[in-house]
Amino acid sequence: MIRPLFGSAALSVLFTSSSALADVTPQDVWRDWQDHMQSMGYTLTATEKATGDTLAVSNVRFDLSSEPDLAQISMSLEQLSLVQNDDGTVSVVMPEAMPLVLEITPTDPDEDRVRAAVTVNQTGHDMRISGTPTDLSSAYAAGLLGLSLDQMTVGDETFGPDNATLNVVLNDVEYLSKSVLTDMRAYAQDGSVASMTFDMRFKDPEEPAIATLNGTSANMTFDGDGRLPLGVARASDMAAMLRSGMTGAGTLASGNSTLTVDIEDPDNGNMSAAVASEGGRLTVETSADGMSYAGSRQGMALSVQPQQFPFLLSFGLDNAAFNLSAPVLKTDDAQDVALGLNLEGFTMSDMVWGMINPQGTLPRDPANLSLDVSGKARLLMDYFDPEAATRMAETGQVPAQLDSVNLNALIVDALGAKLTGNGAVTFEHDENDPTALKPSGAVDVKLVGGNTLIDTLVSSGLLPAQMAMGARMMMGMFAVPAEGEEDTLKSKLEFTRDGQILANGQRIK
């Protein structure tokens, strides 16, 4: 997963920041770019031809791995030109249709080799570099930037237009980047895309089913910044890069978006699904302190027509958001971890409600879910170390040690009932058995409207009376009525170091 990411970075460097050194001469630009890529552990080969103020570079090939235990990933493109302008800037000239080949050769002989031939299409494009060798600026614009799959080979199987297609089109693209070279390479970038469309079609030659995906997105924007250390032997060694000061942060936002999925299956029946949203945002940050993700999506609408189903099932969600953060480097000290999930305004269409509860006895108010968890954990290995991951998988060792968990908030509000909770637990570890956790702490839980909901489920025929009785017995074991609050149960669950579990002071384990 890491290597394709760095492959994209290689192309980005080629077409943006590093090319800015063409401020001197095209030859200096190309030589500097080669030196930079090779210092990061990449191998580059190409054919050069200088004519006047133009340096044509053809048969460009990137080899993104030279390590015997990892898959070899290579990319190649036919040509580009670096042109010295009279004003001291440099133009990067690329053909409107630029072929690109990606090859993945696994080390395991049982795994299939993958080769994908694509074409990058550009119209009305212009790319200009300005600045100095240590302070570089790049500006790119295109009326259209697209990518299409020409052919893909997986092992001995070839996929062409008949069974595999991919087309991505970006309209009104603008991209700006800045690179400052000191003891590290600092970069900043931002861009915008007025609209994006994509379509994909895939058919397994041995199966009759055909899958088709179509999507759109409007008003896309992105920005990012970071620092890259110089002189790290292997770009694939993410742990070394991070310990040397590598940082990265980026945000992608979009407006109205759609996605449709259609499966044509003559044997099992057709299926379709569609998702639309009014906007979304995704933020990613990486450093030696850890990785974090945060995303949100507003105004979502989902419709699904299962196989051999006569009508659509429709759902809505006003807002969906998540956050996740965790350490990535092995340390002696515990580091922060966090997980959050927020779903607001979940609704179902009358058609769906009619299938579940035709009597109309269940409350149909929008449902909400909120979860906020934080804590401390200690990594026992570098997250990006594939060798350590393999060793732990073979030995059954755990990759991390959990020190504490804080349930900052839990809210489930649905079907007329509301469940809330909060608390904190710490863990004592057995040095001889890292998987053995001895918790200590307490969690408070409160349920409003639980008995009313059970009564409604029974009267609606959705819950057998016998199961309802068992549910009430369980609630009676773990919870007590809240004083002065109608149809409200509360519970305090306590965990002790000697392994006891108490519910409202009563031992249950």
C-alpha positions in Angstrom: 0.0 0.0 0.0 2.9 2.3 0.7 4.7 1.9 -2.5 1.9 3.1 -4.9 1.7 6.2 -2.7 5.3 7.0 -3.2 5.0 6.2 -6.9 2.4 9.0 -7.1 4.8 11.2 -5.2 7.5 10.5 -7.7 5.3 11.7 -10.6 4.3 14.7 -8.6 7.9 15.6 -8.0 8.7 15.2 -11.7 5.8 17.4 -12.8 5.9 20.0 -10.0 8.4 21.0 -7.4 11.6 19.4 -8.5 11.2 20.6 -12.1 11.3 24.1 -10.8 15.0 23.9 -10.8 14.7 24.4 -14.5 15.2 28.1 -13.6 18.9 27.5 -14.5 18.9 25.2 -17.5 16.7 22.3 -18.6 19.7 20.0 -18.1 20.2 21.3 -14.6 16.6 20.7 -13.9 16.6 17.1 -15.1 19.9 16.3 -13.3 18.7 17.7 -10.0 15.5 15.8 -10.3 17.4 12.6 -10.9 19.7 13.2 -7.9 16.7 13.9 -5.7 14.9 10.7 -6.7 17.9 8.5 -6.4 18.7 10.0 -2.9 15.3 8.7 -1.9 16.1 5.1 -3.0 14.4 5.2 -6.4 16.0 4.1 -9.7 15.4 6.1 -12.8 16.4 5.5 -16.4 15.6 7.7 -19.4 16.8 8.9 -22.8 17.8 12.6 -23.1 18.1 14.8 -26.2 19.0 18.5 -26.0 18.0 20.8 -28.8 18.5 24.5 -28.3 16.6 25.6 -25.2 14.7 22.3 -25.0 15.6 19.1 -23.3 13.4 16.2 -24.5 13.3 13.3 -22.1 11.8 10.0 -23.4 11.4 6.4 -22.3 11.2 7.4 -18.7 11.1 4.5 -16.2 10.8 4.6 -12.4 11.6 1.5 -10.3 10.1 2.0 -7.0 11.6 -0.9 -5.2 14.8 -2.8 -5.3 14.3 -4.8 -2.1 14.2 -8.6 -2.6 11.5 -9.2 -0.1 9.0 -6.6 -1.5 7.1 -6.4 -4.8 8.8 -4.5 -7.6 6.7 -1.6 -8.8 7.7 0.2 -12.0 6.2 3.1 -14.0 7.1 4.3 -17.4 6.0 7.1 -19.7 7.0 8.0 -23.2 8.2 11.6 -23.1 8.1 15.1 -21.8 10.1 18.3 -22.5 11.6 21.0 -20.4 11.7 24.4 -22.2 13.7 27.4 -21.0 11.6 30.6 -21.4 13.0 34.1 -21.9 11.7 35.4 -18.6 13.7 32.8 -16.6 10.8 30.4 -16.1 10.6 26.9 -17.4 7.7 25.3 -19.1 7.0 21.5 -18.8 5.6 20.4 -22.0 3.6 17.1 -22.2 1.6 15.6 -25.1 -2.1 15.9 -24.9 -2.3 12.1 -24.8 0.5 10.6 -22.7 0.8 6.8 -22.3 1.7 5.5 -18.8 2.5 1.9 -17.8 2.4 0.5 -14.3 3.9 -2.9 -13.5 3.7 -4.8 -10.2 5.9 -7.9 -9.9 5.4 -9.8 -6.6 8.2 -11.8 -5.0 5.9 -14.7 -4.3 5.8 -16.9 -7.4 2.2 -17.9 -6.5 1.0 -14.3 -6.8 0.0 -12.8 -10.2 2.0 -10.1 -12.0 0.0 -7.0 -12.8 0.5 -4.7 -15.7 -1.8 -1.7 -16.5 -1.5 0.5 -19.5 -3.3 3.9 -19.2 -3.4 7.1 -21.1 -3.3 10.5 -19.4 -5.2 13.1 -21.5 -4.8 16.9 -21.2 -6.4 19.8 -23.0 -5.6 23.4 -22.7 -2.9 22.6 -20.2 0.0 24.8 -19.1 2.7 24.2 -16.6 5.2 26.8 -15.6 8.0 26.8 -13.0 9.6 29.8 -11.4 11.9 30.7 -8.5 15.3 29.6 -7.4 16.9 26.2 -6.8 16.1 26.5 -3.1 12.7 28.2 -3.3 10.6 26.8 -6.1 7.0 27.5 -7.3 5.0 25.6 -9.8 1.7 26.4 -11.4 -0.4 24.0 -13.5 -3.7 24.5 -15.2 -5.8 22.4 -17.6 -9.2 22.7 -19.1 -9.4 18.9 -18.9 -7.3 16.3 -17.3 -8.3 12.7 -17.8 -7.1 9.1 -17.3 -8.3 6.1 -19.2 -7.4 2.4 -18.9 -6.2 0.9 -22.2 -5.4 -2.6 -21.0 -4.7 -4.5 -17.9 -3.0 -7.9 -17.5 -3.3 -10.0 -14.3 -1.2 -13.1 -14.5 -2.1 -14.8 -17.8 -5.5 -13.0 -18.0 -5.8 -9.9 -20.2 -8.6 -7.4 -19.7 -9.4 -5.0 -22.5 -12.3 -2.7 -23.4 -14.7 -5.6 -23.5 -14.3 -6.6 -19.8 -12.4 -3.8 -18.1 -12.8 0.0 -18.6 -11.9 3.0 -16.5 -12.3 6.7 -17.4 -11.7 9.6 -15.1 -12.2 13.2 -16.2 -11.3 16.4 -14.2 -12.5 19.7 -15.6 -11.0 23.1 -14.9 -8.0 22.0 -13.0 -5.7 24.4 -11.1 -2.7 23.4 -9.0 0.0 25.4 -7.2 3.0 24.1 -5.3 5.9 25.6 -3.5 9.1 23.8 -2.4 11.8 25.2 -0.1 15.1 23.3 0.2 17.1 23.7 3.4 18.2 20.9 5.7 14.9 19.3 4.7 12.5 19.7 1.8 9.4 21.7 2.8 6.5 21.8 0.5 3.0 23.3 0.3 0.4 22.8 -2.3 -3.2 23.6 -3.1 -5.6 23.1 -6.0 -9.1 22.9 -7.2 -11.2 21.0 -9.7 -14.5 22.3 -10.9 -16.0 18.9 -11.6 -15.0 15.3 -11.8 -16.7 12.3 -13.5 -15.6 8.7 -13.6 -17.0 5.4 -14.9 -15.7 1.9 -14.5 -16.9 -1.4 -15.9 -15.6 -4.8 -15.0 -16.5 -8.3 -16.1 -14.8 -11.5 -15.0 -14.2 -13.5 -18.2 -15.3 -16.7 -16.3 -18.5 -15.2 -14.8 -21.6 -13.7 -16.6 -22.0 -10.8 -14.2 -21.0 -7.3 -15.2 -20.3 -4.5 -12.6 -20.6 -0.9 -13.6 -19.7 2.2 -11.4 -20.4 5.8 -12.2 -19.6 8.8 -10.1 -19.6 12.6 -10.1 -18.2 15.3 -7.8 -18.3 19.1 -8.0 -16.2 21.9 -6.5 -13.3 19.8 -5.3 -10.5 21.5 -3.4 -7.3 20.2 -1.8 -4.4 21.6 0.1 -1.4 20.1 1.9 2.0 20.7 3.4 4.8 18.8 4.9 8.5 18.1 5.2 10.7 15.4 3.7 14.1 14.5 5.1 17.1 14.4 2.8 19.5 11.5 2.4 17.3 8.7 3.8 18.5 5.5 2.1 15.2 4.0 1.4 12.0 5.9 0.7 10.1 2.7 1.6 11.4 2.8 5.2 8.6 5.0 6.5 9.8 4.6 10.1 13.2 6.0 9.2 11.6 8.8 7.3 9.3 9.7 10.2 12.1 9.6 12.8 14.1 11.9 10.5 11.4 14.5 10.6 9.0 13.6 7.8 5.6 15.2 8.3 2.5 15.5 6.0 -0.9 17.0 6.2 -3.7 17.3 3.6 -7.3 18.1 3.2 -9.7 17.1 0.4 -13.2 18.7 0.2 -16.0 18.4 -2.3 -19.5 19.6 -3.0 -22.3 17.6 -4.4 -21.3 14.1 -5.2 -22.9 10.9 -6.6 -22.1 7.3 -7.0 -24.1 4.5 -8.7 -23.4 0.8 -8.8 -25.1 -1.6 -11.2 -24.6 -5.3 -11.3 -26.1 -7.2 -14.3 -26.2 -10.9 -13.4 -28.3 -13.2 -15.6 -27.8 -16.1 -13.1 -28.7 -14.4 -9.8 -30.6 -11.3 -10.8 -29.6 -7.7 -11.2 -28.7 -5.3 -8.3 -28.3 -1.5 -8.1 -27.4 1.1 -5.5 -26.9 4.8 -5.6 -25.4 7.3 -3.1 -25.6 11.1 -3.2 -24.3 13.7 -0.8 -24.3 17.5 -0.6 -20.6 17.8 0.4 -17.8 16.2 2.3 -14.3 16.7 3.8 -11.3 14.4 4.6 -8.2 15.4 6.5 -5.1 13.3 7.0 -2.0 14.1 9.1 1.2 12.1 9.5 4.2 12.6 11.7 6.4 10.8 14.2 3.7 11.5 16.7 1.2 9.3 14.8 -1.4 9.3 12.0 -4.8 10.9 12.2 -7.9 10.8 9.9 -11.0 12.9 10.1 -13.9 13.0 7.7 -17.4 14.2 7.3 -20.2 14.0 4.8 -23.5 15.9 4.7 -26.9 15.4 3.2 -26.5 11.7 2.2 -29.1 9.7 0.4 -28.8 6.0 -0.3 -31.1 3.8 -2.4 -30.6 0.1 -2.9 -32.5 -2.4 -5.1 -31.3 -5.9 -4.1 -31.3 -8.8 -6.4 -34.8 -10.0 -7.5 -36.4 -7.2 -5.4 -39.3 -5.3 -6.9 -38.6 -1.8 -5.5 -36.0 0.5 -4.1 -35.1 0.7 -0.4 -34.2 4.3 0.5 -32.3 5.8 3.4 -31.1 9.2 4.4 -28.5 10.6 6.7 -28.1 14.3 7.6 -24.5 14.1 8.7 -21.8 11.5 9.1 -18.4 12.1 10.6 -15.5 10.1 12.0 -12.1 10.6 13.4 -9.3 8.2 14.1 -5.8 8.7 15.5 -3.1 6.3 16.5 0.7 6.0 16.9 2.8 4.6 14.1 6.3 4.3 15.8 7.4 1.9 18.5 8.2 3.9 21.7 8.7 3.2 25.4 6.0 5.6 26.4 2.3 5.3 25.8 0.8 7.5 23.1 -2.6 9.0 22.4 -5.3 7.0 20.5 -8.8 8.2 19.6 -11.9 7.0 17.8 -15.0 9.0 17.1 -18.2 8.3 15.1 -21.2 10.6 14.7 -24.3 9.8 12.7 -27.1 12.3 12.7 -30.5 12.2 11.3 -30.7 8.6 10.0 -34.1 8.0 8.3 -35.8 5.3 6.2 -38.4 5.6 3.5 -42.0 4.7 4.2 -41.5 1.7 1.9 -38.8 0.4 4.2 -40.8 1.1 7.4 -43.8 -0.6 5.8 -41.7 -3.8 5.5 -40.4 -3.6 9.1 -43.4 -2.3 10.9 -46.6 -2.1 8.8 -48.7 -1.3 11.9 -46.9 2.0 12.3 -46.4 1.5 16.0 -42.7 2.2 16.1 -41.5 5.8 16.4 -40.1 7.0 13.1 -38.1 9.9 14.3 -34.6 10.3 12.9 -32.0 8.1 14.7 -28.7 9.4 16.0 -25.5 7.7 17.1 -22.5 9.3 18.7 -19.3 7.6 20.0 -16.2 9.4 21.5 -13.4 7.2 22.7 -9.8 8.2 23.7 -7.0 6.5 25.4 -3.3 5.6 25.7 -1.5 2.7 23.8 2.0 1.6 23.4 3.1 0.2 20.0 5.3 -2.9 20.2 6.4 -2.6 16.6 6.7 0.1 13.9 3.4 0.2 12.1 5.0 0.5 8.7 7.5 -2.3 9.3 6.2 -5.3 7.1 8.9 -7.7 8.5 7.7 -7.0 12.1 4.1 -7.5 11.1 4.9 -10.8 9.5 6.8 -12.0 12.6 3.9 -11.1 14.9 1.4 -12.8 12.6 3.5 -16.0 12.7 4.0 -15.9 16.5 0.6 -14.6 17.5 2.1 -11.6 19.3 0.0 -8.5 19.8 1.2 -5.4 17.9 0.2 -2.9 20.7 -0.4 -2.7 24.4 -3.5 -0.8 25.6 -2.9 1.3 28.7 -6.2 3.1 29.2 -9.6 3.8 27.5 -11.9 6.7 28.2 -15.5 6.5 27.0 -16.0 10.2 26.8 -19.5 9.9 25.3 -21.9 7.2 24.0 -25.3 8.2 22.7 -27.8 6.0 20.8 -31.1 7.7 20.2 -33.5 5.6 18.1 -37.0 4.1 18.1 -38.1 6.3 21.0 -35.3 5.1 23.4 -32.1 6.7 24.3 -28.9 5.0 25.6 -26.0 7.1 27.0 -22.8 6.2 28.7 -19.4 7.4 29.9 -16.5 6.2 32.0 -12.8 5.3 32.1 -10.8 2.1 32.5 -7.0 1.6 32.9 -5.2 -1.7 32.3 -2.5 -3.5 34.2 -0.3 -5.8 32.0 1.2 -9.2 32.6 4.8 -9.2 31.3 4.6 -12.9 30.6 1.3 -12.6 28.6 0.8 -9.2 26.8 -2.8 -10.3 25.8 -3.9 -10.6 29.4 -5.5 -7.3 30.5 -6.5 -6.5 34.1 -9.0 -3.6 33.9 -9.7 -1.1 36.6 -12.3 1.6 36.4 -16.0 2.2 35.9 -18.6 2.9 33.2 -21.9 4.6 33.8 -24.8 3.7 31.5 -28.3 5.1 31.3 -31.3 3.9 29.3 -34.5 6.0 28.8 -37.6 4.4 27.3 -36.2 0.8 27.2 -39.3 -0.9 28.6 -41.6 1.1 26.4 -39.6 0.0 23.4 -39.8 -3.6 24.4 -43.6 -3.4 24.8 -43.9 -1.8 21.4 -41.7 -4.5 19.7 -43.8 -7.2 21.3 -47.1 -5.7 20.3 -45.8 -5.2 16.8 -44.8 -8.9 16.5 -41.2 -8.0 16.0 -40.0 -9.5 19.4 -41.4 -12.8 20.9 -42.7 -12.4 24.4 -40.3 -15.0 25.7 -37.3 -13.1 24.4 -38.7 -9.9 25.8 -38.9 -11.5 29.2 -35.3 -12.6 29.0 -34.3 -9.0 28.0 -36.1 -7.6 31.0 -34.4 -10.1 33.3 -31.0 -9.1 32.0 -31.8 -5.4 32.5 -32.9 -6.2 36.0 -29.5 -7.9 36.7 -27.4 -5.1 35.4 -29.5 -1.9 36.0 -31.6 -0.2 38.6 -34.5 2.3 38.2 -33.4 5.9 38.2 -35.1 7.8 41.0 -37.7 10.3 39.9 -37.4 9.4 36.2 -40.1 7.5 34.4 -39.0 4.4 32.4 -35.3 5.1 33.1 -32.7 2.5 34.1 -29.1 3.3 35.1 -26.1 1.1 35.8 -22.6 1.6 37.1 -20.3 -1.2 35.9 -17.1 -1.4 37.9 -13.9 -3.4 37.2 -11.4 -4.2 39.8 -7.7 -5.3 39.6 -8.5 -8.7 41.1 -10.8 -9.5 38.2 -14.2 -8.7 39.7 -17.0 -7.0 37.8 -19.7 -5.1 39.8 -23.0 -3.8 38.6 -24.4 -1.1 41.0 -22.2 -2.6 43.8 -23.4 -6.2 43.2 -20.7 -8.6 42.1 -21.6 -10.4 38.8 -18.2 -11.9 38.2 
